[in-house]
Amino acid sequence: MKEDLMDIICCPLDKHDLELDVDAEEDGEVMAGTLTCTDCGETYPVEDGIPNLLPPDMREEASA
């Protein structure tokens, strides 16, 4: 994901800002990391350059 995306995405639960913690970058794009809500503290993974903004209960269902 491009870091510019941080300007438009927000926490799907409470609509607050997200903070990006980058684990891996490739060609200027974030390939792995974590997005953390600045208000509720919920975390969302970034895997293969794709932020997974599904709420936690839906993420568990999708991986099952």
N, C-alpha and C positions, 0 to 999 in steps of 0.2 A: 504494500500500500504506500502511496505517496504521503509524506508528512503534511502536505497541504490539505489533505482530507480532514485533519484535526480541526480545521476552521468550521466544518459543517456537521460533523457527527457529534452525538451526545449520548448520554446514558439512556437506554431504552426504558428504564424503570422510572427515573425521576427527572429526566431531561436536563441534568446538570452536565458540566464540562467533564471531559475525560483527559487523563494524563497518560502520556505514552512512555513506556519503558522499553527501549529497543534492545533486543538480544542479538539480532543479526540483520545486517544491511547488505544489499547487493545492487550495484549500479544506481545508488541514490534512493532506492526503495527499501522500506522496512519489510523484511521477509519473515521475521519472528520477533515476538515481544508480547507485551501485555498492556491493555488499556484499563485504567483504573478510574472509577468515578470519584470526583473530588468531594462529593457529598455523602453518598451511601457506602462507598468503599468497595462496591462490587467490581470484580475483575472480569475482563473479556480477553480471550487469547487472540493473537495474530499469528496465523500459521500459513506458510507458503504465500505470504504477502496478502492474505485475506483476513480482515477483521471479522470475528464471529461475534456479532452483537445480539445473538439470541439470549433471552433471559435464561438464568441458570437452569430452571426446571425444563425448559424446552431443549437446551443443549444436551441434557442427560437423556431425553427421549430420542433425540436425533442420533446419538452415538450408539444407542441400543439396537 
